[in-house]
Amino acid sequence: MAIRKPVKKTVLAAGTVVLRDGGGDEPEVLLVHRPRYNDWSLPKGKLDEGEYLAECAVRETLEEANVSVRLSVPLTPIEYPIVEGVKRVHYWLAYVREEFEHIPCPEVDKIRWLPLSQALEKVTYPEEPDLILQAGQSEGAISIIVARHATACSRAEWGGSDDDGRPLSGYGKLQAKHLAALLDAYGVERLIASTAKRCRRTFKPYAKQIDGQVEGTRALTESESWQEPDQVKTIMHRALRHALKHHQPTAICGHLPTLPLMLASLGVVYRNMKPATAVVIHFSENGETLASEFVDSTD
């Protein structure tokens, strides 16, 4: 009888390279000390079921170091063998939102902020200095998130004459609530959407969370964008310029037929996007594209 080999799996995790201004010539890097391994490393941890990787990175940084962060540019993932198979850890450059007093615990008993050059020497694992260097080279980046609206009720169910009034389905409302966690992970401060109800409602949970507003624009609706494609380009370019000038992470919600043009306006090639999926595009301070992330919904 043939003996089956055990299936090796990939265990996903996420972490951050958190930078802050320490008042010196170089930024400071957050490191954590884990007594179980007696190591100094970057904060990271395993992905929970139904969680975005970006959401996991933010959560783990808060849990390990008691530092609330927003993410910026993705860094090179690292992989290493574990008993179950392979562990793959995704990292992001991150910035401090708020710091709280760190209380030692069995998992992390100490944290330390070190100038970047010292952090390179302090970390225990050979893969981590490169991550720190990558983060240092991407300082000042700003993020734009382009999202497809969450699942709407079907046209047959809606039955209304004005398609822009078609609302989210019950499932779409759940997707919108979950999408808020992704927007929060990147610290989105400005929300722009097609005036169609399904687009505005996709951002509503997050707008409520930050006590903000969704800026509606008819130019991003299906009918208007088809008639005036140049207006779509103008909106996207203006949103990028505003985000760079005010250093304000921004999210923009549109429709499936309009997304290819919205993304092309920001220099990104479209690929299939299901409802409630997003593309996170990172730009340097001078508007150069540094990276883009296609983020699927977690359903």
BALO-503740 format. One line per 10 residues: number of its first residue (from 0); their letters; for each residue x, y, z of N, C-alpha, C. Coordinates in pm, whole numbers. Atoms other than C-alpha are relative to their C-alpha. Layout:
N
NUM> A> X,Y,Z,X,Y,Z,X,Y,Z ~ ... $
//
This chain:
299
0> MAIRKPVKKT> 84,-120,0,0,0,0,88,125,0 ~ -78,-124,11,130,343,-97,-15,82,127 ~ 1,-87,-119,224,569,192,-4,145,-45 ~ 12,-141,36,106,923,155,92,87,86 ~ -82,-95,-72,349,1195,247,-89,109,60 ~ 82,-107,-61,211,1456,488,7,126,-86 ~ 7,-121,80,97,1769,310,66,115,75 ~ -65,-117,-58,324,2064,378,-83,124,-32 ~ 81,-119,24,141,2390,418,81,127,22 ~ -61,-130,-19,229,2757,407,-77,74,109 $
10> VLAAGTVVLR> 59,-76,-111,162,2942,732,29,147,-25 ~ -15,-143,29,102,3312,672,10,82,129 ~ -16,-93,-111,214,3587,905,29,138,-56 ~ -23,-137,46,263,3962,890,67,81,109 ~ -72,-84,-95,481,4224,1052,32,136,-57 ~ -27,-138,39,612,4577,1033,144,40,30 ~ -120,-77,-35,922,4791,1020,-52,139,33 ~ 58,-126,-45,799,5084,1227,109,106,14 ~ -95,-111,-9,983,5414,1184,-65,118,72 ~ 46,-125,-61,955,5730,1392,118,98,1 $
20> DGGGDEPEVL> -102,-103,-9,1141,6058,1414,53,4,143 ~ -60,0,-133,1382,6029,1703,74,127,33 ~ -68,-126,-24,1517,6380,1669,144,3,-44 ~ -138,7,45,1848,6261,1527,11,10,-151 ~ -24,-6,144,1997,6233,1179,-68,-111,-77 ~ 66,112,68,1817,5908,1103,-121,-43,81 ~ 119,42,-72,1479,5758,1189,31,-112,99 ~ -12,110,-95,1434,5519,1480,-86,-116,-43 ~ 69,124,37,1323,5158,1431,-46,-71,126 ~ 55,74,-114,1100,4960,1668,43,-146,-5 $
30> LVHRPRYNDW> -36,141,-13,1241,4625,1785,-65,-57,126 ~ 58,67,-116,1090,4371,2024,92,-114,44 ~ -80,111,-55,1263,4121,2253,-93,-110,49 ~ 83,114,-40,1109,3776,2289,83,-92,90 ~ -80,79,-94,1236,3596,2601,6,-149,-37 ~ 1,143,37,1136,3255,2463,116,-34,-93 ~ -107,22,97,1393,3292,2184,125,82,31 ~ -107,-93,-33,1614,3557,2346,51,71,-126 ~ -38,-68,124,1610,3750,2019,-53,143,-1 ~ 51,-132,31,1564,4108,1901,-45,-4,-145 $
40> SLPKGKLDEG> 55,15,135,1337,4122,1600,-106,105,-27 ~ 110,-88,39,1072,4313,1412,-132,-61,48 ~ 129,55,-44,714,4279,1543,-71,-73,-113 ~ 70,80,101,519,4008,1360,-83,-106,71 ~ 79,107,-56,266,3729,1411,-86,-67,-105 ~ 78,80,94,40,3471,1251,-133,65,-36 ~ 127,-49,52,-263,3556,1041,-116,-74,66 ~ 123,60,-51,-602,3497,1203,-94,-30,-116 ~ 96,37,105,-880,3335,1001,-88,120,-35 ~ 85,-107,46,-1070,3586,791,59,139,11 $
50> EYLAECAVRE> -67,-127,-22,-813,3860,848,83,39,-122 ~ -93,-49,102,-635,4077,592,142,-11,55 ~ -139,0,-44,-257,4041,603,40,135,56 ~ -31,-135,-48,-231,4417,641,-59,24,139 ~ 67,-11,-130,-478,4404,929,78,-76,107 ~ -79,81,-92,-270,4129,1090,127,73,43 ~ -124,-71,-30,50,4338,1068,-24,110,104 ~ 34,-108,-93,-117,4629,1248,-35,-58,137 ~ 43,62,-126,-277,4405,1512,119,-55,78 ~ -114,61,-68,44,4217,1591,95,106,57 $
60> TLEEANVSVR> -86,-106,-52,242,4539,1629,-58,60,127 ~ 65,-52,-120,-13,4667,1876,8,-99,115 ~ -2,101,-106,-25,4339,2067,140,-20,57 ~ -136,29,-48,352,4292,2088,68,121,62 ~ -75,-117,-44,473,4649,2135,-87,110,60 ~ 93,-102,-47,161,4845,2234,20,132,-76 ~ -16,-114,89,223,5078,1940,-102,-13,-113 ~ 98,-2,108,-62,5169,1704,64,62,-123 ~ -68,-45,121,56,5209,1344,-94,4,-119 ~ 62,9,132,-57,5275,989,106,-50,-96 $
70> LSVPLTPIEY> -94,59,94,101,5087,701,28,91,-117 ~ -38,-70,122,283,5222,400,47,-106,-100 ~ -48,85,109,496,5047,137,24,-145,45 ~ -31,140,-32,508,4664,133,148,-28,-22 ~ -140,38,11,853,4514,182,10,-144,-48 ~ -17,136,53,998,4188,52,-38,-105,104 ~ 34,107,-96,832,3887,222,119,-93,22 ~ -104,98,-27,1059,3633,386,-66,-136,29 ~ 48,136,-24,1015,3255,407,106,-81,71 ~ -93,91,-64,1168,2992,630,-76,-126,40 $
80> PIVEGVKRVH> 68,128,-30,1096,2624,707,-43,-8,146 ~ 50,31,-133,887,2525,1007,-50,-144,-2 ~ 44,140,-9,750,2191,1128,-115,-28,-96 ~ 118,22,85,421,2235,938,30,12,-149 ~ -34,-20,141,594,2334,612,87,122,-19 ~ -72,-125,23,691,2692,530,-77,113,65 ~ 63,-121,-53,622,3016,712,37,116,-90 ~ -21,-115,87,580,3321,489,-48,125,74 ~ 32,-121,-76,592,3660,659,4,121,-92 ~ 10,-122,79,474,3975,481,26,120,91 $
90> YWLAYVREEF> -34,-118,-80,615,4306,603,-38,128,-72 ~ 26,-134,52,527,4671,559,82,103,78 ~ -43,-121,-69,692,5000,636,-122,54,74 ~ 113,-52,-79,476,5152,911,43,124,77 ~ -23,-122,-76,441,5481,1093,-86,0,125 ~ 69,-3,-130,336,5549,1451,-124,88,-8 ~ 120,-80,-23,-19,5663,1514,-5,44,145 ~ 5,-29,-143,-5,5639,1891,83,-105,74 ~ -79,90,-83,229,5489,2149,-61,-8,139 ~ 49,23,-134,116,5336,2475,112,-63,82 $
100> EHIPCPEVDK> -102,62,-85,315,5215,2773,6,-150,-27 ~ -13,145,22,456,4871,2701,5,-72,134 ~ 3,82,-121,372,4617,2968,63,-134,-32 ~ -67,128,31,613,4319,2970,-95,-118,16 ~ 80,121,-5,452,3984,2901,88,-117,-43 ~ -83,115,36,577,3627,2837,44,0,-146 ~ -35,2,141,575,3684,2462,104,106,-35 ~ -94,-111,25,753,4022,2451,23,72,133 ~ -27,-61,-131,925,4146,2766,63,139,-10 ~ -62,-132,17,1105,4450,2621,-19,48,-144 $
110> IRWLPLSQAL> -5,-59,133,1082,4688,2329,110,106,1 ~ -104,-102,7,1344,4930,2205,-11,76,-132 ~ -9,-84,119,1361,5222,1964,148,33,-22 ~ -142,-23,29,1702,5239,1796,15,76,-131 ~ -30,-60,129,1849,5464,1527,21,-109,-104 ~ 1,102,105,1830,5282,1194,132,-76,-8 ~ -130,66,12,2204,5208,1177,25,-96,116 ~ -17,89,-115,2200,5060,1528,-94,-120,-7 ~ 96,110,13,1889,4855,1457,52,-107,-95 ~ -59,97,96,2070,4694,1161,94,-96,71 $
120> EKVTYPEEPD> -96,83,-73,2331,4565,1405,-66,-81,111 ~ 61,62,-117,2090,4471,1683,-86,-121,-34 ~ 93,109,30,1842,4242,1502,74,-134,-9 ~ -61,133,-10,1908,3872,1547,5,-74,-133 ~ 13,83,119,1796,3732,1212,57,67,-124 ~ -74,-58,113,1996,3782,890,-89,63,-108 ~ 89,-57,103,1690,3863,674,-51,140,37 ~ 66,-122,-44,1577,4159,883,74,129,-30 ~ -67,-125,38,1852,4417,813,-42,51,-138 ~ 42,-43,134,1748,4421,446,-138,63,5 $
130> LILQAGQSEG> 134,-58,-14,1387,4488,548,9,142,57 ~ -18,-132,-62,1501,4780,764,54,99,-102 ~ -55,-87,103,1705,4923,477,-107,37,-103 ~ 109,-28,95,1409,4890,239,-94,105,56 ~ 91,-95,-63,1190,5076,485,60,140,1 ~ -66,-130,-5,1443,5354,525,3,70,-134 ~ -5,-57,134,1458,5403,149,-137,44,-50 ~ 136,-32,45,1079,5437,122,-69,103,87 ~ 60,-101,-89,1024,5705,386,-72,108,-80 ~ 74,-108,63,765,5966,296,-101,-45,-103 $
140> AISIIVARHA> 95,50,100,557,5740,69,-144,25,44 ~ 143,-20,-28,181,5796,43,-80,-103,-79 ~ 78,110,59,-92,5543,-42,-135,48,-53 ~ 134,-19,57,-398,5554,-268,-63,-138,-14 ~ 70,128,12,-652,5270,-241,-116,16,-98 ~ 110,1,96,-878,5201,-538,-80,-127,24 ~ 82,115,-37,-1169,4974,-445,-119,-17,-94 ~ 128,27,65,-1455,4805,-624,-106,-7,108 ~ 106,0,-102,-1783,4851,-441,-35,-143,43 ~ 42,130,-54,-1913,4566,-225,-120,-52,-80 $
150> TACSRAEWGG> 108,66,75,-2178,4324,-354,-132,75,16 ~ 129,-70,0,-2498,4504,-452,-112,-100,-27 ~ 113,85,36,-2846,4355,-480,-13,0,-152 ~ 9,11,146,-2920,4238,-833,-96,103,-57 ~ 91,-95,65,-3088,4465,-1084,-145,-51,4 ~ 135,57,-3,-3384,4225,-1088,-64,19,138 ~ 52,-19,-136,-3419,4245,-708,-30,146,26 ~ 16,-143,-25,-3382,4621,-711,-127,51,-66 ~ 121,-39,70,-3640,4693,-976,-20,149,-17 ~ 13,-144,13,-3579,5066,-957,43,48,-137 $
160> SDDDGRPLSG> -35,-55,132,-3549,5285,-1264,138,65,1 ~ -129,-66,-12,-3237,5462,-1136,103,-98,56 ~ -97,101,-44,-2949,5212,-1124,96,55,105 ~ -91,-57,-100,-2738,5456,-919,-57,-13,141 ~ 61,15,-132,-2986,5402,-636,3,-143,51 ~ -1,140,-41,-2929,5025,-624,91,-17,122 ~ -77,8,-125,-2812,4943,-268,85,-127,10 ~ -75,121,-30,-2575,4687,-123,-95,-110,47 ~ 74,113,-55,-2706,4341,-48,38,-16,146 ~ -37,27,-139,-2698,4208,307,143,-46,11 $
170> YGKLQAKHLA> -138,47,0,-2374,4029,224,95,115,-31 ~ -83,-115,34,-2237,4347,67,24,91,120 ~ -16,-82,-120,-2297,4534,392,107,-60,93 ~ -103,66,-80,-2084,4275,573,138,22,-62 ~ -127,-26,69,-1812,4314,309,50,142,28 ~ -37,-140,-24,-1817,4692,358,57,18,141 ~ -51,-8,-137,-1769,4651,733,140,-58,10 ~ -133,61,-6,-1474,4422,677,102,84,-76 ~ -91,-85,76,-1322,4650,413,52,116,85 ~ -42,-109,-88,-1307,4918,682,130,-34,72 $
180> ALLDAYGVER> -123,42,-68,-1033,4714,852,121,22,-89 ~ -110,-22,94,-818,4737,538,31,149,-11 ~ -20,-144,10,-871,5112,505,68,53,126 ~ -59,-42,-126,-784,5153,871,147,-38,9 ~ -138,45,-6,-463,4952,833,94,97,-70 ~ -82,-96,74,-335,5208,583,-25,144,44 ~ 23,-133,-55,-463,5503,783,-68,96,-95 ~ 68,-85,97,-695,5634,513,-71,117,70 ~ 59,-121,-58,-806,5991,586,-101,67,-92 ~ 92,-62,94,-994,6088,270,-71,-108,-81 $
190> LIASTAKRCR> 81,98,71,-1278,5896,101,-71,66,-116 ~ 64,-50,121,-1398,5954,-256,-74,-117,-64 ~ 76,110,61,-1667,5750,-433,-93,53,-107 ~ 110,-27,91,-1905,5741,-724,-123,34,83 ~ 122,-37,-74,-2235,5900,-621,-103,-112,4 ~ 90,115,-7,-2404,5563,-683,-5,-50,145 ~ 21,38,-139,-2548,5439,-355,90,-115,43 ~ -81,117,-36,-2358,5107,-363,146,36,24 ~ -139,-43,-22,-2023,5290,-383,12,80,130 ~ -6,-80,-123,-2095,5544,-111,-19,-86,123 $
200> RTFKPYAKQI> 26,88,-116,-2231,5272,119,117,-96,27 ~ -118,85,-21,-1916,5064,66,98,66,96 ~ -92,-72,-89,-1717,5334,246,-68,51,127 ~ 72,-57,-113,-1989,5425,496,50,-50,137 ~ -46,46,-131,-1869,5196,783,131,65,43 ~ -127,-60,-38,-1520,5338,768,-15,150,25 ~ 25,-142,-22,-1644,5696,734,-55,24,140 ~ 57,-11,-135,-1846,5645,1050,108,-24,105 ~ -107,34,-94,-1543,5492,1222,94,118,25 ~ -93,-112,-15,-1325,5798,1157,-72,134,13 $
210> DGQVEGTRAL> 81,-121,-10,-1612,6046,1190,27,92,-119 ~ -29,-74,122,-1556,6150,829,-117,-5,-98 ~ 101,-5,105,-1748,6198,506,51,-70,-126 ~ -34,55,130,-1756,6022,169,-30,107,-104 ~ 17,-101,104,-1701,6273,-112,-51,-68,-126 ~ 59,61,118,-1933,6175,-394,29,78,-127 ~ -21,-65,129,-1858,6246,-760,-71,-77,-110 ~ 77,65,107,-2091,6172,-1052,91,-47,-113 ~ -89,37,111,-1798,6149,-1291,47,-145,9 ~ -44,140,-17,-1715,5804,-1146,-115,-99,-15 $
220> TESESWQEPD> 111,93,22,-2063,5658,-1204,18,-70,-134 ~ -15,77,124,-2098,5399,-1480,-39,83,-122 ~ 48,-75,117,-2298,5627,-1711,89,120,-32 ~ -80,-120,23,-2091,5942,-1665,142,-35,-46 ~ -138,36,36,-1752,5768,-1687,9,-48,-145 ~ 1,48,138,-1851,5608,-2016,-9,118,-97 ~ 18,-116,88,-1953,5943,-2163,118,97,6 ~ -108,-97,-18,-1667,6150,-2018,121,-65,67 ~ -114,70,-62,-1361,5929,-1961,111,94,46 ~ -105,-94,-41,-1130,6231,-1939,-26,56,140 $
230> QVKTIMHRAL> 32,-48,-135,-1315,6341,-1625,50,-99,106 ~ -51,103,-94,-1222,6011,-1459,149,21,22 ~ -144,-23,-11,-855,6075,-1535,28,123,85 ~ -20,-124,-75,-883,6427,-1398,-22,-21,149 ~ 29,27,-141,-1041,6307,-1073,113,-78,66 ~ -107,83,-57,-772,6044,-1020,129,80,16 ~ -122,-81,-9,-488,6286,-1094,-11,103,112 ~ 20,-98,-106,-635,6549,-863,10,-65,138 ~ -5,72,-129,-679,6293,-584,144,-32,38 ~ -140,31,-28,-315,6190,-616,76,125,40 $
240> RHALKHHQPT> -71,-124,-33,-187,6548,-616,-37,47,141 ~ 46,-41,-134,-399,6626,-308,62,-89,108 ~ -57,93,-98,-277,6314,-128,148,29,24 ~ -144,-29,-13,87,6400,-198,23,133,71 ~ -18,-132,-59,50,6766,-104,-30,0,149 ~ 44,-2,-140,-131,6698,224,45,-124,77 ~ -45,128,-58,33,6359,292,-120,-71,64 ~ 129,50,-48,-317,6216,322,-37,-129,-74 ~ 42,125,64,-380,5846,246,-147,8,-42 ~ 132,-20,60,-689,5831,22,-54,-129,-58 $
250> AICGHLPTLP> 65,116,62,-939,5566,-88,-108,49,-96 ~ 95,-38,105,-1152,5586,-405,-78,-124,-42 ~ 84,116,32,-1447,5355,-479,-71,21,-133 ~ 64,-10,131,-1575,5284,-830,-66,-130,-42 ~ 75,111,57,-1757,5040,-1056,91,-86,-89 ~ -79,92,81,-1627,4738,-1246,36,56,-137 ~ -38,-50,133,-1647,4903,-1593,97,118,3 ~ -82,-120,-11,-1465,5213,-1466,137,-26,60 ~ -125,26,-70,-1188,5050,-1264,124,-5,-90 ~ -120,0,85,-950,4984,-1558,51,140,-30 $
260> LMLASLGVVY> -40,-138,28,-948,5356,-1644,49,69,127 ~ -43,-60,-126,-922,5460,-1278,143,-42,33 ~ -134,51,-31,-618,5239,-1229,104,46,-101 ~ -92,-45,105,-459,5327,-1563,41,145,22 ~ -29,-140,-27,-481,5693,-1461,109,15,106 ~ -104,-1,-103,-251,5605,-1170,118,-89,-38 ~ -114,77,49,-18,5393,-1382,-2,-147,37 ~ 11,140,-41,-150,5052,-1275,-86,-76,-101 ~ 75,83,94,-266,4775,-1510,-108,-76,75 ~ 113,66,-64,-609,4638,-1421,11,-152,-10 $
270> RNMKPATAVV> 25,143,6,-668,4276,-1332,-131,-26,72 ~ 135,28,-47,-991,4107,-1236,-18,34,148 ~ 28,-39,-137,-1141,4257,-921,-144,-37,35 ~ 132,37,-49,-1433,4096,-740,-53,112,89 ~ 54,-101,-92,-1669,4304,-526,79,6,131 ~ -69,-27,-128,-1500,4458,-219,148,-30,-4 ~ -146,14,9,-1148,4399,-352,61,137,-26 ~ -65,-130,10,-891,4676,-372,141,-12,-54 ~ -140,-13,39,-560,4788,-515,59,114,83 ~ -68,-102,-80,-325,4976,-282,125,42,-77 $
280> IHFSENGETL> -111,-51,81,-83,5196,-477,81,98,86 ~ -87,-82,-84,216,5357,-307,88,89,-87 ~ -74,-98,77,381,5672,-437,107,68,85 ~ -102,-78,-68,701,5852,-348,-49,143,11 ~ 40,-139,-20,686,6217,-245,-7,79,-131 ~ 6,-69,129,747,6321,-607,-95,-66,-99 ~ 103,61,83,467,6099,-741,44,-124,-76 ~ -46,123,65,676,5803,-857,-67,-121,64 ~ 62,121,-53,502,5466,-823,106,-91,60 ~ -96,86,-69,688,5255,-567,-45,-146,2 $
290> ASEFVDSTD> 52,137,-9,462,4950,-540,-152,3,-11 ~ 145,14,-1,107,4826,-585,-35,-139,51 ~ 45,125,-62,-81,4555,-395,-145,-26,-40 ~ 137,40,26,-390,4372,-519,-49,-78,122 ~ 49,60,-123,-591,4284,-210,-138,-57,-22 ~ 128,66,20,-867,4029,-247,-83,9,127 ~ 86,8,-118,-1166,4015,-18,33,-131,71 ~ -38,119,-77,-1125,3758,259,-114,-99,16 ~ 114,94,-13,-1460,3581,207,32,-133,-65 $
//
